Amino acid sequence: MADLHITELPAWPSYITELPGFPAGFAGNLIMCASLPATARQQVPITSTSTKSAQFDPSTRILRLYADANCSIQIGDPPSVGAGIWDYPIRAGLPEFIVVPPGTALAVVANPGLGP
């Protein structure tokens, strides 16, 4: 069975400026990164019906999502959030970072129509 791996992160991104030998990017040597340690971690099964995560910690501001299979997600109010294949697509194997309102939850559903 495929899963959506959720890492809840507590703070807005940090910007690292001291990277000796690192090539200059679009904004010089500024690289956006998440603040660790994680607030919480969840693993939600990806199935053909919408599956909800637990409500996010009040201090969670950013999610790092990693899906084992193509899926779609929706963020919303914990009692009523639901996902359909028309919602935000997540491709398998490609990590995503998204900002979320405190106290929300996520719903995920398989989306095989995304293709390989």
C-alpha positions in Angstrom: 0.0 0.0 0.0 1.2 3.5 -0.8 1.4 6.3 1.8 1.6 10.0 2.0 4.4 10.9 4.5 3.7 14.2 6.3 6.4 16.1 8.3 5.0 19.0 10.2 7.5 21.9 10.6 7.3 24.6 13.2 8.6 27.8 11.6 8.8 29.8 8.4 11.7 29.0 6.2 15.2 30.0 7.2 17.7 31.5 4.8 21.3 30.2 4.8 23.8 32.7 3.6 27.1 31.0 4.6 27.7 28.2 2.1 31.4 28.2 1.1 32.0 26.7 -2.3 28.2 26.6 -3.1 27.3 28.0 -6.5 25.4 31.3 -6.5 21.7 30.9 -7.2 19.0 33.3 -8.3 19.2 35.3 -5.0 23.0 35.1 -4.6 23.8 32.4 -2.0 20.5 32.5 -0.2 19.0 29.0 0.1 15.6 28.4 1.6 15.4 25.5 4.0 13.0 24.2 6.6 13.6 24.5 10.4 14.1 21.2 12.2 13.4 19.3 14.4 9.9 18.4 13.1 6.9 19.2 15.3 5.2 15.9 14.3 5.2 13.2 11.6 2.2 11.4 10.1 1.7 8.7 7.6 -1.6 8.6 5.8 -2.6 5.7 3.4 -3.3 6.7 -0.2 -6.4 4.9 -1.3 -9.2 5.3 -3.9 -11.3 7.1 -1.2 -10.4 10.3 0.7 -8.4 9.6 3.9 -7.9 12.3 6.6 -4.7 13.0 8.5 -4.8 13.9 12.2 -5.2 17.6 12.9 -1.9 19.5 12.6 -0.2 20.8 15.7 -1.0 24.4 16.5 2.6 25.4 16.0 2.8 23.7 12.5 3.3 26.2 9.7 4.9 24.2 6.9 4.3 20.6 5.7 6.8 18.5 3.8 4.9 16.0 1.8 6.3 12.9 0.2 4.0 10.5 -1.6 4.7 6.9 -2.6 2.0 7.1 -5.3 0.4 9.9 -7.4 -2.3 11.5 -5.3 -4.3 14.7 -4.7 -4.6 16.6 -1.4 -6.9 19.1 0.2 -6.2 21.2 3.3 -9.1 22.3 5.5 -11.1 22.1 8.7 -10.4 18.7 10.4 -14.0 17.5 10.7 -15.0 18.2 7.1 -11.8 18.1 4.9 -12.0 15.8 1.9 -9.9 15.3 -1.2 -10.9 14.5 -4.8 -8.7 13.9 -7.8 -9.4 17.4 -9.0 -7.7 18.9 -5.9 -3.9 19.8 -5.6 -1.9 17.0 -7.3 1.2 15.5 -5.7 3.4 13.3 -7.9 5.0 10.2 -6.4 8.6 10.6 -5.4 8.7 14.4 -5.6 8.8 16.2 -2.2 6.5 19.2 -1.7 6.6 22.0 0.8 3.4 23.8 1.5 2.3 26.5 4.1 -0.8 25.6 6.1 -3.0 27.5 8.5 -2.6 26.3 12.2 -5.0 23.6 13.4 -6.0 22.4 9.9 -5.8 18.8 8.6 -5.1 17.2 5.2 -7.1 14.7 3.2 -5.5 12.6 0.4 -6.9 10.4 -2.4 -5.2 8.3 -5.1 -4.9 10.0 -8.4 -3.6 7.4 -11.0 -4.7 9.8 -13.8 -1.5 11.9 -13.2 0.4 9.3 -15.1 4.1 8.3 -14.6 
